[in-house]
Amino acid sequence: MQSGNRGDIERVWHQKMIPVVYRDGGSKPLLLRLPYAQGNYAWLRDNNRRKPEWDTKYKCWHTPKSWFNDIVDRCLFRFGKIYVIQPYREQEKCAPACWTAKGHECQCSCMGANHGSQNPAGVWFIASDAFAIKWHAQELACRLLTRKSETH
């Protein structure tokens, strides 16, 4: 996970080999950059009622926020990897609610490192299923998700 280094995050955003999704954490649409290929629009729309919109200024797609988990899953299947850029507030707090979560959207400070893991690395003292904490200033963080290799 990268956090706080704007230059590194900009390099990830501008590289062209691995898809990148930016989730602002609010109600704005997702921003998605895909490696160029004929048919990206049709693949991205995937028979959804709503249509992705191309942003010529930032050279990315705008999609509904609700498409986040589907986009991550489909990009992992098609490309094997995807970068997720999202807001992050530094705290070393995590909870069983994160460890047992479904999907890819993580709101806690682990930035998804423990998300859905059922058993996070390290020693954790479980105080409760959720925490009430005071957050530090918001930064951007980036994580690379990779498709799990299939074992037979």
C-alpha positions as CSV (number, residue, x, y, z in Angstrom):
1,M,0.0,0.0,0.0
2,Q,1.2,3.5,-0.8
3,S,-0.1,6.4,1.1
4,G,0.5,10.1,1.1
5,N,3.1,10.2,-1.7
6,R,1.3,12.1,-4.3
7,G,4.0,11.5,-6.9
8,D,3.8,7.7,-6.6
9,I,0.0,7.8,-6.8
10,E,0.2,10.0,-9.9
11,R,2.6,7.6,-11.5
12,V,0.2,4.8,-10.8
13,W,-2.7,6.8,-12.3
14,H,-0.8,7.6,-15.5
15,Q,0.7,4.2,-16.2
16,K,-1.1,2.3,-18.9
17,M,-0.6,-1.4,-18.2
18,I,-2.8,-2.1,-15.1
19,P,-6.3,-0.8,-14.6
20,V,-6.8,1.9,-12.0
21,V,-10.0,2.8,-10.1
22,Y,-10.2,6.0,-8.0
23,R,-13.0,6.0,-5.4
24,D,-13.4,9.4,-3.6
25,G,-15.3,7.9,-0.7
26,G,-18.2,10.3,-1.2
27,S,-21.0,10.3,-3.7
28,K,-19.0,11.2,-6.8
29,P,-18.7,8.6,-9.5
30,L,-15.8,6.3,-9.8
31,L,-12.9,7.2,-12.1
32,L,-11.5,4.3,-14.0
33,R,-8.5,4.0,-16.4
34,L,-8.2,0.9,-18.4
35,P,-5.4,-0.3,-20.8
36,Y,-6.6,0.7,-24.2
37,A,-8.5,-1.9,-26.1
38,Q,-11.3,-1.9,-28.7
39,G,-14.5,-2.7,-27.0
40,N,-13.7,-1.2,-23.6
41,Y,-17.0,0.7,-23.5
42,A,-19.1,-2.4,-24.2
43,W,-17.1,-4.5,-21.7
44,L,-17.3,-1.8,-19.0
45,R,-21.1,-1.2,-19.5
46,D,-21.7,-5.0,-19.4
47,N,-25.5,-4.6,-20.2
48,N,-26.0,-2.2,-17.2
49,R,-28.8,0.3,-17.5
50,R,-26.5,3.2,-16.8
51,K,-23.7,4.0,-19.3
52,P,-20.1,4.8,-18.4
53,E,-19.0,8.3,-19.6
54,W,-15.7,9.1,-21.1
55,D,-13.8,12.1,-19.6
56,T,-11.7,13.6,-22.3
57,K,-9.8,15.9,-20.0
58,Y,-8.6,13.2,-17.6
59,K,-8.7,10.3,-20.1
60,C,-10.8,8.0,-17.9
61,W,-14.2,6.6,-17.5
62,H,-16.8,7.8,-15.0
63,T,-19.0,5.0,-13.7
64,P,-21.6,4.9,-10.9
65,K,-20.1,4.4,-7.4
66,S,-22.3,1.3,-7.0
67,W,-20.2,-0.5,-9.7
68,F,-17.1,-0.6,-7.5
69,N,-17.1,-4.2,-6.5
70,D,-18.2,-5.4,-9.9
71,I,-15.5,-3.4,-11.6
72,V,-12.8,-4.7,-9.3
73,D,-13.9,-8.3,-9.8
74,R,-14.1,-8.0,-13.6
75,C,-10.8,-6.2,-13.9
76,L,-9.1,-8.9,-11.8
77,F,-10.6,-11.6,-14.0
78,R,-9.7,-9.8,-17.3
79,F,-6.4,-8.2,-16.4
80,G,-5.2,-10.1,-13.3
81,K,-4.5,-6.9,-11.4
82,I,-6.1,-3.5,-10.5
83,Y,-4.9,-0.5,-8.5
84,V,-7.4,1.0,-6.1
85,I,-6.9,4.6,-5.1
86,Q,-9.1,5.9,-2.3
87,P,-9.1,8.2,0.7
88,Y,-7.2,7.0,3.7
89,R,-6.9,8.3,7.2
90,E,-4.0,7.0,9.2
91,Q,-4.8,5.0,12.3
92,E,-3.8,1.5,13.2
93,K,-7.3,0.4,13.9
94,C,-9.1,-2.6,12.4
95,A,-11.9,-4.8,13.5
96,P,-13.7,-8.1,13.0
97,A,-16.2,-6.2,10.9
98,C,-13.5,-5.6,8.3
99,W,-12.0,-9.1,8.6
100,T,-15.3,-10.7,7.8
101,A,-16.5,-8.2,5.2
102,K,-17.5,-9.1,1.6
103,G,-16.5,-7.1,-1.4
104,H,-13.6,-4.8,-1.9
105,E,-14.6,-1.5,-0.4
106,C,-12.8,-0.9,2.9
107,Q,-13.3,2.1,5.2
108,C,-10.8,1.4,7.9
109,S,-7.1,2.2,8.1
110,C,-5.9,-1.2,7.0
111,M,-6.8,0.1,3.5
112,G,-8.1,-3.4,2.7
113,A,-5.0,-5.3,3.8
114,N,-7.1,-7.3,6.3
115,H,-10.4,-6.9,4.4
116,G,-12.3,-10.2,4.2
117,S,-9.2,-12.1,5.4
118,Q,-11.0,-13.9,8.2
119,N,-7.6,-14.0,10.0
120,P,-5.4,-10.9,9.7
121,A,-1.6,-11.1,10.2
122,G,-0.2,-9.9,13.4
123,V,-1.5,-9.8,17.0
124,W,-4.7,-8.0,17.5
125,F,-6.6,-7.4,20.7
126,I,-10.3,-7.4,19.8
127,A,-12.1,-4.7,21.8
128,S,-15.4,-4.8,19.8
129,D,-16.8,-5.2,16.3
130,A,-16.3,-1.5,15.6
131,F,-14.3,1.4,17.0
132,A,-15.1,5.0,17.6
133,I,-11.9,6.9,17.0
134,K,-10.6,10.4,16.0
135,W,-9.2,10.4,12.5
136,H,-6.1,12.2,11.3
137,A,-6.1,14.3,8.1
138,Q,-7.3,12.5,5.0
139,E,-4.7,11.4,2.4
140,L,-4.9,9.3,-0.7
141,A,-3.7,5.7,-0.6
142,C,-3.1,3.2,-3.3
143,R,-3.2,-0.6,-3.2
144,L,-2.6,-3.2,-5.9
145,L,-5.0,-6.1,-5.9
146,T,-4.0,-9.2,-7.8
147,R,-6.1,-12.2,-8.8
148,K,-5.6,-15.2,-6.6
149,S,-3.8,-18.0,-8.4
150,E,-5.8,-21.1,-8.9
151,T,-4.4,-24.2,-7.2
152,H,-5.5,-27.7,-8.2
